[in-house]
Amino acid sequence: MLLQLVFVLVAIIIGARLGGIGLGVLGGIGLAILTFVFGLEPTSPPIDVMLMIVAVIAAASCMQAAGGLDLMVKMAEKLLRKNPKRITLLSPFITYLFTFVAGTGHVAYSVLPVISEVAAETKIRPERPLGISVIASQQAITASPISAATVALLSMLSGYGISLLNILMVSIPCTLAGVFAGALYSLKVGKELEDDPEFKRRIASGEFSVNRYEAVDVKNKRSASFSIIIFMAATAGIILFGSIESLRPAFMTEGVETRLNMSYIIEILMLSAAALILIITKTDGLKATQGSVFTAGMQAVVAIFGIAWMGDTFIAGNMTELKSSIEGIVTQMPWLFGLALFLMSILLFSQAATVRALVPLGLTLGISPYMLIALFPAVNGYFFIPNYPTVIAAINFDRTGTTRIGKYILNHSFMIPGLIATATSVLLGLLLILLIW
């Protein structure tokens, strides 16, 4: 088992270094070794989760192509420019909202340059709002009803009587509290901008210009507004059907009444939303496939395909040994499973892949589904190593040089806000499940 685990971890580490679809395809090599070398029987690939993510990404991509995301960015810019002194507190909730609505943290790319420039214009150290804003976009993944991670968690817990509302009523307030705690810390991070040595150096060398940054104007605001409304309506429908089971269509199967599965509802509503956006706004469907949302989303699908399939096969093939070695510890201290989620997310660079890889093990070990909901935000650990795309983007967007990777790599601008936000979210989640259930 240990030798198999070594091959699994090597596949994950190499895949993460390759970037893009590298994580997913390296999972394929790991799966091949487990199957053909060690003789493990492959489990079923996570088709339902993948199809749900594809449907959500299709709708979000169409909204982006219709100008919906650009319109949201323009509205965010107006809000920040009206309240520049409060940018460190406002900006993380803006990126949180963007991610919550779109279901992917990659939408933060659009608003990060606005945050950086407004902060610099106001003589506020851009590291302060940028650091926590990136963390907020990650935390919102575990609160969004249509994110790949939430969809994956729901698909595995629905058989235990857990509804989408059960997950959201814990994840939303906990992650919001975590973001707020991280924002409060960020208010006093580092020296004031005008006292920062790197900023002074860039001013002296002429590297920093005072050109004002403006978000892209939306050419057709009517179409952009319609795309947002349609997408939000589909999201609201998912929350409604996921929260009230009696609203779902019922079918008779061999004399037994069954309700329509939530995976089908998500796929139907999101594909319908994508179609309506294209038809009503007269947007070219090809344009939807060329945006950042579609690219990032498809990478997530491939990652889940390879890594989750490999992880499932490893866990299923070694379940007896895994249970005998860690069941006692996890039963006595189930919160330790949150540490496993955090560490695995650092390796996988994906909340959804982490959920898909480890939550089945947690359920097999007898961890309560409610405990797993409380520990859900622990999968937001991929800020730990500063090479995730949104982290790199924030560093590059900060023309003052205050947002940076430190001399020792791990002492970067996102570490402390990330640890504070994640720890606060998990601890509050543990408290909430004790009060609610």
C-alpha positions as a Markdown table, in Angstrom:
| # | Residue | x | y | z |
|---|---|---|---|---|
| 1 | Met | 0.0 | 0.0 | 0.0 |
| 2 | Leu | 2.8 | 2.4 | 0.9 |
| 3 | Leu | 4.5 | 1.8 | -2.5 |
| 4 | Gln | 1.2 | 2.5 | -4.3 |
| 5 | Leu | 0.8 | 5.7 | -2.2 |
| 6 | Val | 4.3 | 6.8 | -3.3 |
| 7 | Phe | 3.3 | 6.5 | -7.0 |
| 8 | Val | 0.0 | 8.3 | -6.4 |
| 9 | Leu | 1.8 | 11.3 | -4.7 |
| 10 | Val | 4.5 | 11.4 | -7.4 |
| 11 | Ala | 1.8 | 11.6 | -10.0 |
| 12 | Ile | 0.1 | 14.4 | -8.1 |
| 13 | Ile | 3.3 | 16.4 | -7.6 |
| 14 | Ile | 4.5 | 16.1 | -11.2 |
| 15 | Gly | 1.0 | 16.9 | -12.5 |
| 16 | Ala | 0.8 | 20.0 | -10.3 |
| 17 | Arg | 4.2 | 21.2 | -11.7 |
| 18 | Leu | 3.1 | 20.7 | -15.3 |
| 19 | Gly | 0.0 | 22.9 | -14.7 |
| 20 | Gly | -3.1 | 23.1 | -17.0 |
| 21 | Ile | -4.4 | 19.6 | -17.7 |
| 22 | Gly | -1.2 | 18.1 | -16.4 |
| 23 | Leu | -2.7 | 17.2 | -13.0 |
| 24 | Gly | -5.5 | 15.2 | -14.7 |
| 25 | Val | -3.5 | 13.4 | -17.3 |
| 26 | Leu | -0.8 | 12.4 | -14.7 |
| 27 | Gly | -3.7 | 10.9 | -12.7 |
| 28 | Gly | -4.1 | 8.7 | -15.8 |
| 29 | Ile | -0.5 | 7.4 | -15.5 |
| 30 | Gly | -1.0 | 6.8 | -11.8 |
| 31 | Leu | -4.2 | 4.9 | -12.5 |
| 32 | Ala | -2.4 | 2.8 | -15.1 |
| 33 | Ile | 0.3 | 1.9 | -12.6 |
| 34 | Leu | -2.2 | 1.0 | -9.9 |
| 35 | Thr | -4.2 | -1.2 | -12.4 |
| 36 | Phe | -1.5 | -2.9 | -14.6 |
| 37 | Val | 1.3 | -3.1 | -12.1 |
| 38 | Phe | -0.4 | -3.5 | -8.7 |
| 39 | Gly | -3.5 | -5.2 | -10.1 |
| 40 | Leu | -6.1 | -2.9 | -8.5 |
| 41 | Glu | -9.6 | -2.9 | -10.1 |
| 42 | Pro | -10.4 | 0.6 | -11.3 |
| 43 | Thr | -13.5 | 2.2 | -9.8 |
| 44 | Ser | -16.1 | 4.0 | -11.9 |
| 45 | Pro | -14.9 | 7.4 | -13.1 |
| 46 | Pro | -16.7 | 10.4 | -11.5 |
| 47 | Ile | -19.0 | 11.0 | -14.6 |
| 48 | Asp | -21.9 | 12.8 | -12.7 |
| 49 | Val | -19.6 | 15.3 | -11.1 |
| 50 | Met | -17.8 | 16.0 | -14.3 |
| 51 | Leu | -21.0 | 16.6 | -16.3 |
| 52 | Met | -22.4 | 18.9 | -13.6 |
| 53 | Ile | -19.2 | 21.0 | -13.8 |
| 54 | Val | -19.4 | 21.1 | -17.6 |
| 55 | Ala | -23.0 | 22.4 | -17.5 |
| 56 | Val | -22.1 | 25.1 | -15.0 |
| 57 | Ile | -19.0 | 26.1 | -16.9 |
| 58 | Ala | -21.0 | 26.3 | -20.1 |
| 59 | Ala | -23.5 | 28.7 | -18.6 |
| 60 | Ala | -20.8 | 30.8 | -16.9 |
| 61 | Ser | -18.8 | 31.0 | -20.2 |
| 62 | Cys | -21.9 | 32.2 | -22.1 |
| 63 | Met | -22.4 | 34.9 | -19.4 |
| 64 | Gln | -18.8 | 36.0 | -19.8 |
| 65 | Ala | -19.1 | 36.0 | -23.6 |
| 66 | Ala | -22.3 | 38.1 | -23.4 |
| 67 | Gly | -20.5 | 40.7 | -21.3 |
| 68 | Gly | -22.0 | 39.8 | -18.0 |
| 69 | Leu | -18.7 | 39.5 | -16.1 |
| 70 | Asp | -17.4 | 42.8 | -17.7 |
| 71 | Leu | -20.5 | 44.6 | -16.5 |
| 72 | Met | -20.0 | 43.2 | -13.0 |
| 73 | Val | -16.4 | 44.4 | -13.0 |
| 74 | Lys | -17.5 | 47.9 | -14.1 |
| 75 | Met | -20.0 | 48.0 | -11.2 |
| 76 | Ala | -17.3 | 46.8 | -8.8 |
| 77 | Glu | -14.9 | 49.5 | -10.0 |
| 78 | Lys | -17.5 | 52.2 | -9.4 |
| 79 | Leu | -18.1 | 50.9 | -5.9 |
| 80 | Leu | -14.4 | 50.9 | -5.1 |
| 81 | Arg | -13.7 | 54.3 | -6.5 |
| 82 | Lys | -16.5 | 55.8 | -4.4 |
| 83 | Asn | -15.1 | 54.2 | -1.3 |
| 84 | Pro | -11.3 | 54.0 | -1.8 |
| 85 | Lys | -10.4 | 54.3 | 1.9 |
| 86 | Arg | -12.4 | 51.1 | 2.6 |
| 87 | Ile | -10.9 | 49.1 | -0.2 |
| 88 | Thr | -9.2 | 46.5 | 2.1 |
| 89 | Leu | -12.6 | 45.6 | 3.6 |
| 90 | Leu | -14.7 | 46.0 | 0.4 |
| 91 | Ser | -12.5 | 44.3 | -2.2 |
| 92 | Pro | -12.5 | 40.8 | -0.7 |
| 93 | Phe | -16.3 | 40.7 | -0.5 |
| 94 | Ile | -16.4 | 41.8 | -4.2 |
| 95 | Thr | -14.2 | 38.9 | -5.3 |
| 96 | Tyr | -16.2 | 36.6 | -3.0 |
| 97 | Leu | -19.4 | 37.7 | -4.7 |
| 98 | Phe | -17.9 | 37.2 | -8.2 |
| 99 | Thr | -16.8 | 33.7 | -7.3 |
| 100 | Phe | -20.1 | 32.8 | -5.5 |
| 101 | Val | -22.1 | 33.8 | -8.6 |
| 102 | Ala | -19.9 | 32.3 | -11.2 |
| 103 | Gly | -18.8 | 29.2 | -9.3 |
| 104 | Thr | -15.1 | 29.6 | -10.3 |
| 105 | Gly | -12.4 | 31.7 | -8.6 |
| 106 | His | -10.8 | 32.5 | -12.0 |
| 107 | Val | -13.3 | 35.4 | -12.4 |
| 108 | Ala | -11.2 | 37.3 | -10.0 |
| 109 | Tyr | -8.7 | 38.0 | -12.8 |
| 110 | Ser | -11.0 | 40.7 | -14.1 |
| 111 | Val | -11.3 | 42.7 | -10.8 |
| 112 | Leu | -7.8 | 42.3 | -9.4 |
| 113 | Pro | -6.2 | 45.0 | -11.5 |
| 114 | Val | -9.0 | 47.4 | -10.5 |
| 115 | Ile | -8.3 | 46.7 | -6.8 |
| 116 | Ser | -4.6 | 47.2 | -7.3 |
| 117 | Glu | -4.9 | 50.5 | -9.1 |
| 118 | Val | -7.6 | 52.0 | -6.8 |
| 119 | Ala | -5.4 | 51.1 | -3.8 |
| 120 | Ala | -2.3 | 52.7 | -5.3 |
| 121 | Glu | -4.2 | 55.8 | -6.3 |
| 122 | Thr | -5.4 | 56.1 | -2.7 |
| 123 | Lys | -1.9 | 55.6 | -1.3 |
| 124 | Ile | -3.0 | 52.3 | 0.3 |
| 125 | Arg | -0.5 | 49.4 | 0.2 |
| 126 | Pro | -2.1 | 47.2 | -2.6 |
| 127 | Glu | -0.8 | 44.1 | -0.9 |
| 128 | Arg | -3.5 | 44.6 | 1.8 |
| 129 | Pro | -6.6 | 44.3 | -0.4 |
| 130 | Leu | -5.0 | 42.1 | -3.0 |
| 131 | Gly | -3.8 | 39.4 | -0.6 |
| 132 | Ile | -7.2 | 38.9 | 1.1 |
| 133 | Ser | -9.1 | 39.4 | -2.1 |
| 134 | Val | -7.4 | 36.3 | -3.7 |
| 135 | Ile | -8.1 | 34.3 | -0.5 |
| 136 | Ala | -11.7 | 35.5 | -0.6 |
| 137 | Ser | -12.1 | 34.2 | -4.1 |
| 138 | Gln | -10.9 | 30.8 | -2.9 |
| 139 | Gln | -13.1 | 30.7 | 0.2 |
| 140 | Ala | -16.2 | 31.5 | -1.9 |
| 141 | Ile | -15.6 | 28.3 | -3.9 |
| 142 | Thr | -16.8 | 26.3 | -0.8 |
| 143 | Ala | -19.8 | 28.6 | -0.4 |
| 144 | Ser | -21.0 | 28.8 | -4.0 |
| 145 | Pro | -23.9 | 26.4 | -4.8 |
| 146 | Ile | -22.7 | 25.8 | -8.3 |
| 147 | Ser | -18.9 | 25.4 | -7.7 |
| 148 | Ala | -17.3 | 22.2 | -8.7 |
| 149 | Ala | -16.3 | 21.6 | -5.0 |
| 150 | Thr | -19.8 | 22.1 | -3.7 |
| 151 | Val | -21.3 | 19.9 | -6.4 |
| 152 | Ala | -18.8 | 17.2 | -5.7 |
| 153 | Leu | -19.6 | 17.3 | -1.9 |
| 154 | Leu | -23.3 | 17.3 | -2.5 |
| 155 | Ser | -23.1 | 14.3 | -4.8 |
| 156 | Met | -21.4 | 12.3 | -2.1 |
| 157 | Leu | -23.5 | 13.4 | 0.9 |
| 158 | Ser | -26.9 | 13.4 | -0.7 |
| 159 | Gly | -27.2 | 9.7 | 0.1 |
| 160 | Tyr | -26.9 | 10.5 | 3.8 |
| 161 | Gly | -29.9 | 12.9 | 3.9 |
| 162 | Ile | -27.8 | 16.0 | 3.3 |
| 163 | Ser | -29.4 | 18.7 | 1.1 |
| 164 | Leu | -27.7 | 21.7 | -0.6 |
| 165 | Leu | -29.3 | 23.9 | 2.0 |
| 166 | Asn | -27.5 | 22.0 | 4.8 |
| 167 | Ile | -24.2 | 22.7 | 3.2 |
| 168 | Leu | -24.8 | 26.3 | 2.3 |
| 169 | Met | -26.2 | 27.2 | 5.8 |
| 170 | Val | -22.8 | 26.3 | 7.2 |
| 171 | Ser | -20.4 | 27.2 | 4.4 |
| 172 | Ile | -21.7 | 30.6 | 3.5 |
| 173 | Pro | -21.6 | 32.3 | 7.0 |
| 174 | Cys | -18.4 | 30.5 | 8.0 |
| 175 | Thr | -16.5 | 31.5 | 4.9 |
| 176 | Leu | -17.8 | 35.1 | 5.1 |
| 177 | Ala | -16.6 | 35.3 | 8.7 |
| 178 | Gly | -13.3 | 33.9 | 7.6 |
| 179 | Val | -12.9 | 36.5 | 4.9 |
| 180 | Phe | -13.8 | 39.3 | 7.3 |
| 181 | Ala | -11.3 | 38.1 | 9.9 |
| 182 | Gly | -8.6 | 38.0 | 7.2 |
| 183 | Ala | -9.6 | 41.5 | 6.0 |
| 184 | Leu | -9.3 | 42.9 | 9.5 |
| 185 | Tyr | -5.8 | 41.4 | 9.8 |
| 186 | Ser | -4.9 | 42.8 | 6.3 |
| 187 | Leu | -5.7 | 46.4 | 7.4 |
| 188 | Lys | -2.3 | 46.8 | 9.0 |
| 189 | Val | -0.1 | 44.5 | 6.9 |
| 190 | Gly | 3.3 | 45.8 | 6.0 |
| 191 | Lys | 4.6 | 49.4 | 5.9 |
| 192 | Glu | 2.5 | 52.2 | 4.5 |
| 193 | Leu | 2.9 | 52.4 | 0.7 |
| 194 | Glu | 5.0 | 55.6 | 0.6 |
| 195 | Asp | 7.4 | 54.1 | 3.1 |
| 196 | Asp | 7.9 | 50.8 | 1.3 |
| 197 | Pro | 11.5 | 50.3 | 0.0 |
| 198 | Glu | 10.4 | 48.5 | -3.2 |
| 199 | Phe | 7.8 | 51.1 | -4.1 |
| 200 | Lys | 10.4 | 53.9 | -3.5 |
| 201 | Arg | 12.9 | 52.0 | -5.8 |
| 202 | Arg | 10.3 | 51.7 | -8.6 |
| 203 | Ile | 9.4 | 55.4 | -8.3 |
| 204 | Ala | 13.1 | 56.4 | -8.5 |
| 205 | Ser | 13.8 | 54.1 | -11.5 |
| 206 | Gly | 10.6 | 55.2 | -13.3 |
| 207 | Glu | 9.2 | 51.6 | -13.3 |
| 208 | Phe | 6.0 | 52.9 | -11.7 |
| 209 | Ser | 3.8 | 55.2 | -13.8 |
| 210 | Val | 0.7 | 57.1 | -12.6 |
| 211 | Asn | -1.5 | 56.2 | -15.5 |
| 212 | Arg | -5.0 | 55.6 | -14.3 |
| 213 | Tyr | -6.4 | 52.1 | -15.0 |
| 214 | Glu | -10.0 | 51.8 | -16.2 |
| 215 | Ala | -12.1 | 48.6 | -16.5 |
| 216 | Val | -13.3 | 47.7 | -20.0 |
| 217 | Asp | -16.5 | 49.4 | -21.0 |
| 218 | Val | -19.4 | 47.0 | -21.8 |
| 219 | Lys | -20.6 | 47.7 | -25.4 |
| 220 | Asn | -24.0 | 46.1 | -25.0 |
| 221 | Lys | -25.2 | 46.6 | -21.4 |
| 222 | Arg | -28.7 | 45.3 | -22.2 |
| 223 | Ser | -27.3 | 41.9 | -23.3 |
| 224 | Ala | -24.8 | 41.8 | -20.4 |
| 225 | Ser | -27.6 | 42.5 | -17.9 |
| 226 | Phe | -29.8 | 39.8 | -19.4 |
| 227 | Ser | -27.0 | 37.2 | -19.2 |
| 228 | Ile | -26.5 | 38.0 | -15.5 |
| 229 | Ile | -30.2 | 37.7 | -14.8 |
| 230 | Ile | -30.6 | 34.4 | -16.6 |
| 231 | Phe | -27.5 | 32.9 | -14.9 |
| 232 | Met | -28.6 | 34.1 | -11.4 |
| 233 | Ala | -32.1 | 32.7 | -12.0 |
| 234 | Ala | -30.7 | 29.3 | -12.8 |
| 235 | Thr | -28.5 | 29.5 | -9.7 |
| 236 | Ala | -31.6 | 30.4 | -7.6 |
| 237 | Gly | -33.4 | 27.5 | -9.1 |
| 238 | Ile | -30.7 | 25.1 | -8.1 |
| 239 | Ile | -30.7 | 26.4 | -4.5 |
| 240 | Leu | -34.5 | 26.1 | -4.4 |
| 241 | Phe | -34.7 | 22.5 | -5.7 |
| 242 | Gly | -31.7 | 21.6 | -3.6 |
| 243 | Ser | -33.2 | 22.9 | -0.5 |
| 244 | Ile | -36.8 | 21.7 | -0.9 |
| 245 | Glu | -36.9 | 18.1 | -2.1 |
| 246 | Ser | -40.7 | 18.1 | -2.5 |
| 247 | Leu | -40.3 | 20.6 | -5.4 |
| 248 | Arg | -38.3 | 18.1 | -7.5 |
| 249 | Pro | -40.2 | 16.1 | -10.1 |
| 250 | Ala | -41.2 | 12.6 | -8.9 |
| 251 | Phe | -41.2 | 9.4 | -11.0 |
| 252 | Met | -42.5 | 5.9 | -10.4 |
| 253 | Thr | -39.8 | 3.3 | -10.8 |
| 254 | Glu | -40.9 | -0.3 | -10.3 |
| 255 | Gly | -43.7 | 0.9 | -8.0 |
| 256 | Val | -41.4 | 3.1 | -5.9 |
| 257 | Glu | -41.5 | 6.9 | -6.1 |
| 258 | Thr | -38.2 | 8.6 | -6.6 |
| 259 | Arg | -37.3 | 12.3 | -6.9 |
| 260 | Leu | -35.2 | 13.7 | -9.7 |
| 261 | Asn | -31.6 | 13.6 | -8.7 |
| 262 | Met | -29.9 | 17.0 | -8.0 |
| 263 | Ser | -27.1 | 16.2 | -10.5 |
| 264 | Tyr | -29.7 | 16.1 | -13.3 |
| 265 | Ile | -31.4 | 19.3 | -12.0 |
| 266 | Ile | -28.1 | 21.2 | -12.0 |
| 267 | Glu | -27.2 | 19.9 | -15.5 |
| 268 | Ile | -30.7 | 20.8 | -16.9 |
| 269 | Leu | -30.9 | 24.3 | -15.4 |
| 270 | Met | -27.4 | 25.3 | -16.3 |
| 271 | Leu | -27.5 | 24.0 | -19.9 |
| 272 | Ser | -30.8 | 25.7 | -20.3 |
| 273 | Ala | -29.4 | 29.0 | -18.9 |
| 274 | Ala | -26.5 | 28.7 | -21.4 |
| 275 | Ala | -28.8 | 28.2 | -24.3 |
| 276 | Leu | -31.1 | 31.1 | -23.2 |
| 277 | Ile | -28.1 | 33.5 | -22.9 |
| 278 | Leu | -26.9 | 32.7 | -26.4 |
| 279 | Ile | -30.4 | 33.0 | -27.9 |
| 280 | Ile | -31.6 | 36.1 | -26.1 |
| 281 | Thr | -28.4 | 38.1 | -26.2 |
| 282 | Lys | -27.5 | 36.8 | -29.7 |
| 283 | Thr | -24.0 | 35.8 | -28.5 |
| 284 | Asp | -21.7 | 33.7 | -30.7 |
| 285 | Gly | -21.4 | 30.3 | -29.0 |
| 286 | Leu | -17.8 | 30.0 | -30.2 |
| 287 | Lys | -16.9 | 33.1 | -28.3 |
| 288 | Ala | -18.0 | 31.4 | -25.1 |
| 289 | Thr | -15.3 | 28.7 | -25.5 |
| 290 | Gln | -12.5 | 31.3 | -25.9 |
| 291 | Gly | -12.9 | 33.0 | -22.5 |
| 292 | Ser | -10.9 | 32.4 | -19.3 |
| 293 | Val | -13.9 | 30.8 | -17.5 |
| 294 | Phe | -14.3 | 28.0 | -20.1 |
| 295 | Thr | -10.5 | 27.3 | -20.2 |
| 296 | Ala | -10.2 | 27.2 | -16.4 |
| 297 | Gly | -13.4 | 25.1 | -16.1 |
| 298 | Met | -12.3 | 22.5 | -18.6 |
| 299 | Gln | -9.0 | 22.2 | -16.8 |
| 300 | Ala | -10.9 | 21.4 | -13.6 |
| 301 | Val | -12.9 | 18.7 | -15.3 |
| 302 | Val | -9.8 | 17.0 | -16.6 |
| 303 | Ala | -8.2 | 17.3 | -13.2 |
| 304 | Ile | -11.2 | 15.7 | -11.5 |
| 305 | Phe | -11.3 | 13.0 | -14.2 |
| 306 | Gly | -7.8 | 11.8 | -13.7 |
| 307 | Ile | -7.0 | 12.6 | -10.1 |
| 308 | Ala | -10.3 | 11.6 | -8.6 |
| 309 | Trp | -10.4 | 8.3 | -10.5 |
| 310 | Met | -6.9 | 7.5 | -9.4 |
| 311 | Gly | -7.7 | 8.4 | -5.8 |
| 312 | Asp | -10.9 | 6.4 | -5.7 |
| 313 | Thr | -9.1 | 3.4 | -7.1 |
| 314 | Phe | -6.3 | 3.6 | -4.5 |
| 315 | Ile | -8.7 | 4.0 | -1.6 |
| 316 | Ala | -11.1 | 1.3 | -2.7 |
| 317 | Gly | -8.2 | -1.1 | -3.3 |
| 318 | Asn | -6.6 | -0.5 | 0.1 |
| 319 | Met | -9.7 | 0.2 | 2.2 |
| 320 | Thr | -9.1 | -2.6 | 4.7 |
| 321 | Glu | -5.5 | -1.4 | 5.5 |
| 322 | Leu | -6.5 | 2.3 | 5.6 |
| 323 | Lys | -9.4 | 1.6 | 8.0 |
| 324 | Ser | -7.2 | -0.5 | 10.4 |
| 325 | Ser | -4.4 | 2.1 | 10.4 |
| 326 | Ile | -6.2 | 5.4 | 10.9 |
| 327 | Glu | -9.8 | 4.6 | 11.9 |
| 328 | Gly | -9.1 | 4.8 | 15.6 |
| 329 | Ile | -7.4 | 8.2 | 15.4 |
| 330 | Val | -10.0 | 9.7 | 13.2 |
| 331 | Thr | -12.9 | 8.3 | 15.3 |
| 332 | Gln | -11.4 | 9.9 | 18.5 |
| 333 | Met | -10.4 | 13.2 | 16.8 |
| 334 | Pro | -12.4 | 13.6 | 13.6 |
| 335 | Trp | -11.3 | 17.2 | 13.2 |
| 336 | Leu | -7.9 | 15.8 | 12.2 |
| 337 | Phe | -9.5 | 14.9 | 8.9 |
| 338 | Gly | -9.6 | 18.6 | 8.2 |
| 339 | Leu | -5.8 | 18.7 | 8.3 |
| 340 | Ala | -5.7 | 15.9 | 5.8 |
| 341 | Leu | -8.1 | 17.9 | 3.5 |
| 342 | Phe | -5.9 | 21.0 | 3.9 |
| 343 | Leu | -2.7 | 19.2 | 3.1 |
| 344 | Met | -4.2 | 17.3 | 0.1 |
| 345 | Ser | -5.5 | 20.6 | -1.3 |
| 346 | Ile | -2.0 | 22.0 | -1.3 |
| 347 | Leu | -0.9 | 19.1 | -3.5 |
| 348 | Leu | -3.9 | 19.0 | -5.8 |
| 349 | Phe | -4.4 | 22.8 | -6.3 |
| 350 | Ser | -8.2 | 22.0 | -6.6 |
| 351 | Gln | -10.9 | 22.1 | -4.0 |
| 352 | Ala | -13.1 | 19.8 | -6.1 |
| 353 | Ala | -10.4 | 17.2 | -6.7 |
| 354 | Thr | -9.6 | 17.2 | -3.0 |
| 355 | Val | -13.2 | 16.7 | -2.0 |
| 356 | Arg | -13.6 | 13.9 | -4.6 |
| 357 | Ala | -10.4 | 12.2 | -3.5 |
| 358 | Leu | -10.8 | 12.3 | 0.3 |
| 359 | Val | -14.4 | 12.6 | 1.3 |
| 360 | Pro | -15.3 | 9.0 | 0.3 |
| 361 | Leu | -12.5 | 7.9 | 2.7 |
| 362 | Gly | -13.9 | 10.1 | 5.5 |
| 363 | Leu | -17.4 | 8.6 | 5.0 |
| 364 | Thr | -16.0 | 5.1 | 5.0 |
| 365 | Leu | -14.1 | 5.8 | 8.3 |
| 366 | Gly | -17.4 | 6.8 | 9.9 |
| 367 | Ile | -17.0 | 10.6 | 10.0 |
| 368 | Ser | -20.3 | 12.3 | 10.3 |
| 369 | Pro | -21.6 | 14.0 | 7.1 |
| 370 | Tyr | -22.2 | 17.1 | 9.2 |
| 371 | Met | -18.6 | 17.1 | 10.4 |
| 372 | Leu | -17.5 | 16.9 | 6.8 |
| 373 | Ile | -19.6 | 19.9 | 6.0 |
| 374 | Ala | -17.9 | 21.8 | 8.8 |
| 375 | Leu | -14.4 | 20.8 | 7.6 |
| 376 | Phe | -15.3 | 21.6 | 4.0 |
| 377 | Pro | -13.5 | 25.0 | 3.9 |
| 378 | Ala | -10.2 | 23.2 | 4.9 |
| 379 | Val | -9.9 | 22.3 | 1.2 |
| 380 | Asn | -8.9 | 25.9 | 0.5 |
| 381 | Gly | -5.2 | 25.3 | 1.2 |
| 382 | Tyr | -3.7 | 25.9 | -2.3 |
| 383 | Phe | -2.6 | 29.4 | -1.4 |
| 384 | Phe | 0.1 | 27.8 | 0.8 |
| 385 | Ile | 2.5 | 27.4 | -2.1 |
| 386 | Pro | 2.4 | 30.7 | -4.1 |
| 387 | Asn | 2.1 | 29.3 | -7.6 |
| 388 | Tyr | -1.6 | 29.2 | -8.2 |
| 389 | Pro | -2.7 | 31.4 | -11.2 |
| 390 | Thr | -4.8 | 33.9 | -9.2 |
| 391 | Val | -1.9 | 34.3 | -6.8 |
| 392 | Ile | 0.6 | 35.0 | -9.6 |
| 393 | Ala | -1.9 | 37.3 | -11.3 |
| 394 | Ala | -2.3 | 39.4 | -8.1 |
| 395 | Ile | 1.5 | 39.7 | -7.8 |
| 396 | Asn | 1.8 | 40.8 | -11.4 |
| 397 | Phe | -1.1 | 43.3 | -11.3 |
| 398 | Asp | 0.5 | 45.1 | -8.3 |
| 399 | Arg | 2.7 | 47.6 | -10.1 |
| 400 | Thr | 4.0 | 49.0 | -6.7 |
| 401 | Gly | 5.7 | 45.7 | -5.9 |
| 402 | Thr | 4.2 | 45.3 | -2.4 |
| 403 | Thr | 2.4 | 42.0 | -3.2 |
| 404 | Arg | 5.2 | 39.5 | -3.4 |
| 405 | Ile | 6.7 | 36.1 | -2.7 |
| 406 | Gly | 9.2 | 36.4 | 0.2 |
| 407 | Lys | 12.8 | 35.3 | 0.4 |
| 408 | Tyr | 11.8 | 32.0 | 2.0 |
| 409 | Ile | 9.0 | 31.3 | -0.6 |
| 410 | Leu | 6.3 | 30.5 | 2.1 |
| 411 | Asn | 6.5 | 34.0 | 3.7 |
| 412 | His | 4.3 | 35.5 | 0.9 |
| 413 | Ser | 1.5 | 38.0 | 0.9 |
| 414 | Phe | -1.3 | 35.4 | 1.0 |
| 415 | Met | -0.1 | 33.1 | 3.7 |
| 416 | Ile | -1.3 | 34.8 | 6.9 |
| 417 | Pro | -4.7 | 36.0 | 5.5 |
| 418 | Gly | -5.2 | 32.5 | 4.0 |
| 419 | Leu | -4.5 | 30.7 | 7.3 |
| 420 | Ile | -6.7 | 33.1 | 9.3 |
| 421 | Ala | -9.6 | 32.8 | 6.8 |
| 422 | Thr | -9.4 | 29.0 | 6.6 |
| 423 | Ala | -9.0 | 28.5 | 10.3 |
| 424 | Thr | -11.8 | 30.9 | 11.2 |
| 425 | Ser | -14.1 | 29.2 | 8.7 |
| 426 | Val | -13.5 | 25.7 | 9.9 |
| 427 | Leu | -13.7 | 26.6 | 13.6 |
| 428 | Leu | -16.9 | 28.4 | 13.2 |
| 429 | Gly | -18.2 | 25.5 | 11.1 |
| 430 | Leu | -17.5 | 23.1 | 14.0 |
| 431 | Leu | -19.4 | 25.4 | 16.3 |
| 432 | Leu | -22.3 | 25.8 | 14.0 |
| 433 | Ile | -22.9 | 22.0 | 13.5 |
| 434 | Leu | -23.0 | 21.6 | 17.3 |
| 435 | Leu | -25.6 | 24.3 | 17.5 |
| 436 | Ile | -27.7 | 23.3 | 14.5 |
| 437 | Trp | -27.6 | 19.5 | 14.6 |
